[in-house]
Amino acid sequence: MLELKGLYKTFNPGTANEKRAIDGLELTLEEGDFVTVIGGNGAGKSTTLNLIAGVFPPDRGTITLNGRDLTHLSEHRRAKYLGRVFQDPMMGTAATMGIEENLALALRRGKSRGLRPGIHNQERELYRERLATLGLGLEDRMTSKVGLLSGGQRQALTLLMATLKKPELLLLDEHTAALDPKTADKVLQLTKEIVERDHLTTLMVTHNMRNAIEYGNRLIMMDAGRVVVDLRGEEKKNLTVRELLEKFNIENDRMLLSE
């Protein structure tokens, strides 16, 4: 499904601020994998997602999705294959547009646009049905401006938008980190339900060790721009947070606090 081969990325090369962010990264995902990604600050987690999404190109290596070479494809051209939710709830939606208008943009991702009537009634029924699954009452507020929603509501809507048109790969970059614990749990549960329902191949970056163990069928740890741990199946399922901390000598303060 996804294959990253020999990826390298250095920022500010040849300067005093040179930083090797990705160092020979190798990673393969099978169809339907739900992979949680952990690691200390600067381990290369978000950079990996940005490379996959085409935010910037790798210095070396290849990115292949379903046999399609994405390595040199522009960000907007590969967007039709990907769904993405960012850490900041404000980044995934257009605040001055209505809820149904945001969903309409998501549904048309990767399609050509023309001068046609906007949202038809059949479409609205689809949006109402999908919004109802969030359990937030947004199906009764479809014309409300998204800027009026809370951070949790916006993040849930962003998640729905990212998966409305089933992506080949879903990228979640600490998508609950900016939410309060109760709202974060709600969005994570929605994430699990959507991923399982649509059998989505997913990469979820998190600093929360408990969530990394609880969600998904596979856990990888990154350090210094490469994968250093890859756990799956029963080995992942039976792991405790304390065992993970002790086994891999994790000392990152933020990760310890997430225990």
C-alpha positions as CSV (number, residue, x, y, z in Angstrom):
1,M,0.0,0.0,0.0
2,L,2.7,2.5,1.1
3,E,6.4,2.1,0.7
4,L,9.1,4.6,1.8
5,K,12.5,3.6,0.6
6,G,15.8,5.2,1.6
7,L,14.3,8.6,2.4
8,Y,16.6,11.4,3.5
9,K,15.8,15.0,4.3
10,T,18.1,17.7,5.6
11,F,16.9,21.2,6.4
12,N,19.2,24.2,6.0
13,P,22.1,22.2,4.5
14,G,25.5,23.7,4.7
15,T,24.6,26.2,7.4
16,A,25.0,26.4,11.2
17,N,21.4,25.3,11.5
18,E,21.7,22.2,9.4
19,K,19.4,19.4,10.6
20,R,19.2,15.9,9.3
21,A,15.5,15.2,9.9
22,I,15.1,12.0,8.0
23,D,18.0,9.6,7.8
24,G,17.5,6.6,5.5
25,L,13.9,5.9,6.5
26,E,12.4,2.6,5.4
27,L,8.8,1.9,6.0
28,T,6.1,-0.3,4.4
29,L,2.4,-0.3,5.2
30,E,0.0,-3.0,4.2
31,E,-3.6,-2.2,3.1
32,G,-5.8,-1.6,6.2
33,D,-2.8,-1.0,8.6
34,F,-3.6,1.5,11.4
35,V,-0.1,2.5,12.5
36,T,0.5,4.7,15.5
37,V,3.8,6.6,15.4
38,I,5.7,7.7,18.6
39,G,9.1,9.2,19.3
40,G,10.7,12.2,21.0
41,N,10.7,15.7,19.7
42,G,12.8,16.0,16.5
43,A,12.5,12.2,15.8
44,G,11.1,12.9,12.3
45,K,7.4,12.0,12.8
46,S,5.8,15.1,11.4
47,T,8.5,15.4,8.7
48,T,7.6,11.9,7.5
49,L,4.0,12.9,7.1
50,N,5.0,16.1,5.3
51,L,7.2,14.1,2.9
52,I,4.3,11.7,2.2
53,A,1.9,14.7,1.7
54,G,4.4,16.5,-0.6
55,V,4.8,19.6,1.5
56,F,8.5,19.4,0.5
57,P,10.5,16.8,-1.5
58,P,13.0,14.3,-0.1
59,D,16.7,14.8,-0.8
60,R,16.9,11.1,-1.8
61,G,14.6,8.1,-1.8
62,T,11.2,7.2,-3.1
63,I,7.6,7.3,-1.9
64,T,5.2,4.8,-3.5
65,L,1.5,4.5,-2.9
66,N,-0.4,1.6,-4.4
67,G,2.3,1.2,-6.9
68,R,2.2,4.9,-7.9
69,D,5.4,6.9,-7.5
70,L,4.6,10.0,-5.6
71,T,8.2,11.1,-5.0
72,H,8.1,14.1,-7.4
73,L,4.4,14.7,-7.5
74,S,3.3,18.1,-6.4
75,E,1.3,18.5,-3.1
76,H,-1.9,19.4,-4.8
77,R,-1.8,16.5,-7.2
78,R,-1.3,13.9,-4.6
79,A,-3.9,15.4,-2.3
80,K,-6.6,13.4,-4.1
81,Y,-5.1,10.2,-2.8
82,L,-4.7,11.4,0.8
83,G,-6.7,12.5,3.8
84,R,-5.0,14.6,6.5
85,V,-5.9,16.0,9.9
86,F,-3.5,18.5,11.5
87,Q,-2.8,19.2,15.2
88,D,-4.4,22.7,14.9
89,P,-8.2,22.4,14.6
90,M,-8.2,25.7,12.6
91,M,-6.1,24.3,9.8
92,G,-8.5,21.8,8.2
93,T,-11.6,23.9,7.6
94,A,-12.6,27.2,6.1
95,A,-13.9,29.3,9.0
96,T,-16.0,31.8,6.9
97,M,-17.8,29.0,5.0
98,G,-20.7,26.9,6.2
99,I,-20.4,23.3,7.4
100,E,-22.1,22.0,4.3
101,E,-19.9,24.1,2.1
102,N,-16.8,22.7,3.8
103,L,-18.1,19.2,3.2
104,A,-18.8,20.0,-0.4
105,L,-15.2,21.0,-0.9
106,A,-14.0,17.8,0.7
107,L,-16.3,15.7,-1.5
108,R,-14.9,17.4,-4.7
109,R,-11.3,16.8,-3.7
110,G,-9.3,15.8,-6.8
111,K,-12.2,16.6,-9.2
112,S,-12.3,19.4,-11.8
113,R,-14.6,22.3,-10.8
114,G,-17.1,24.0,-13.1
115,L,-19.9,26.5,-13.2
116,R,-22.6,24.2,-11.9
117,P,-25.3,24.5,-9.2
118,G,-23.7,24.2,-5.8
119,I,-25.0,21.7,-3.3
120,H,-28.0,19.6,-4.3
121,N,-30.5,17.9,-1.9
122,Q,-29.1,14.4,-2.3
123,E,-25.7,15.7,-1.3
124,R,-27.2,17.4,1.8
125,E,-28.8,14.1,2.9
126,L,-25.3,12.5,2.7
127,Y,-23.8,15.3,4.8
128,R,-26.6,15.2,7.3
129,E,-26.2,11.4,7.6
130,R,-22.4,11.6,8.1
131,L,-22.6,14.5,10.5
132,A,-25.1,12.6,12.6
133,T,-22.6,9.9,13.2
134,L,-20.4,12.4,15.1
135,G,-23.0,12.8,17.8
136,L,-22.4,16.5,18.1
137,G,-25.7,17.8,16.6
138,L,-23.9,19.4,13.6
139,E,-26.5,17.8,11.3
140,D,-28.9,20.5,12.5
141,R,-26.5,23.4,11.9
142,M,-25.3,22.7,8.3
143,T,-25.5,26.3,7.2
144,S,-23.6,27.6,10.3
145,K,-20.2,29.1,9.7
146,V,-17.5,26.8,10.8
147,G,-15.7,29.6,12.7
148,L,-18.5,29.5,15.2
149,L,-17.7,25.9,16.2
150,S,-15.6,24.8,19.2
151,G,-12.1,23.4,18.6
152,G,-13.4,19.8,19.2
153,Q,-16.3,20.3,16.8
154,R,-14.0,21.6,14.1
155,Q,-11.5,18.8,14.5
156,A,-14.3,16.2,14.3
157,L,-15.6,18.0,11.2
158,T,-12.0,18.0,9.7
159,L,-11.8,14.3,10.4
160,L,-15.1,13.7,8.6
161,M,-13.9,15.9,5.7
162,A,-10.6,14.0,5.4
163,T,-12.5,10.7,5.1
164,L,-15.7,11.7,3.3
165,K,-14.2,10.7,0.0
166,K,-12.4,7.5,1.0
167,P,-8.6,8.3,0.8
168,E,-6.0,5.7,0.0
169,L,-4.1,6.9,3.0
170,L,-5.1,8.8,6.1
171,L,-2.5,11.0,7.8
172,L,-3.2,12.1,11.4
173,D,-0.6,14.5,12.8
174,E,-1.2,14.6,16.6
175,H,-4.8,15.5,15.7
176,T,-6.0,15.5,19.3
177,A,-3.1,17.2,21.0
178,A,-4.7,20.7,21.1
179,L,-8.0,19.4,22.6
180,D,-9.0,18.9,26.2
181,P,-8.9,15.3,27.4
182,K,-12.6,14.6,27.2
183,T,-12.9,16.0,23.7
184,A,-9.7,14.3,22.6
185,D,-11.1,10.9,23.7
186,K,-14.3,11.6,21.7
187,V,-12.3,12.5,18.5
188,L,-10.1,9.4,19.0
189,Q,-13.1,7.2,19.3
190,L,-14.6,8.7,16.2
191,T,-11.3,8.1,14.4
192,K,-11.3,4.5,15.4
193,E,-14.9,4.0,14.2
194,I,-14.3,5.7,10.8
195,V,-11.0,3.9,10.2
196,E,-12.5,0.5,11.0
197,R,-15.7,1.2,9.1
198,D,-14.0,2.2,5.9
199,H,-10.9,0.0,6.3
200,L,-8.6,2.9,6.0
201,T,-4.9,2.6,5.9
202,T,-3.8,5.1,8.5
203,L,-0.6,6.7,10.0
204,M,-1.4,8.4,13.3
205,V,1.4,10.4,15.0
206,T,0.9,10.8,18.8
207,H,2.8,11.7,21.9
208,N,0.4,9.9,24.1
209,M,1.9,6.4,24.9
210,R,-1.4,5.0,26.1
211,N,-3.2,6.0,22.9
212,A,-0.3,4.6,20.8
213,I,-0.8,1.2,22.5
214,E,-4.6,1.2,22.6
215,Y,-5.3,2.3,19.0
216,G,-4.3,0.6,15.7
217,N,-2.8,-2.8,14.9
218,R,0.8,-1.6,14.7
219,L,3.1,0.7,16.6
220,I,6.3,2.2,15.4
221,M,8.9,4.3,17.2
222,M,11.0,6.8,15.4
223,D,14.4,8.3,16.5
224,A,16.8,10.5,14.6
225,G,14.8,10.2,11.4
226,R,14.4,6.4,11.2
227,V,12.2,3.6,12.5
228,V,13.8,2.0,15.5
229,V,10.9,-0.1,16.9
230,D,8.1,-1.9,15.0
231,L,5.5,-3.8,17.1
232,R,2.3,-5.4,15.9
233,G,-0.2,-8.1,16.8
234,E,-0.2,-9.6,20.2
235,E,3.2,-8.1,21.0
236,K,1.6,-4.6,20.7
237,K,-1.7,-5.5,22.3
238,N,-0.1,-6.9,25.5
239,L,2.3,-4.0,25.9
240,T,1.9,-1.7,28.9
241,V,3.0,2.0,29.0
242,R,5.5,1.3,31.7
243,E,7.0,-1.6,29.7
244,L,7.3,0.6,26.7
245,L,9.0,3.3,28.6
246,E,11.5,0.9,30.3
247,K,12.1,-1.3,27.3
248,F,13.1,1.5,25.0
249,N,14.6,3.9,27.7
250,I,12.2,6.8,26.8
251,E,13.1,9.9,28.7
252,N,11.2,12.6,26.7
253,D,9.3,14.7,29.2
254,R,6.3,15.2,27.1
255,M,5.9,11.4,26.5
256,L,6.3,10.7,30.2
257,L,3.6,13.2,31.0
258,S,1.3,11.4,28.5
259,E,1.6,8.2,30.4
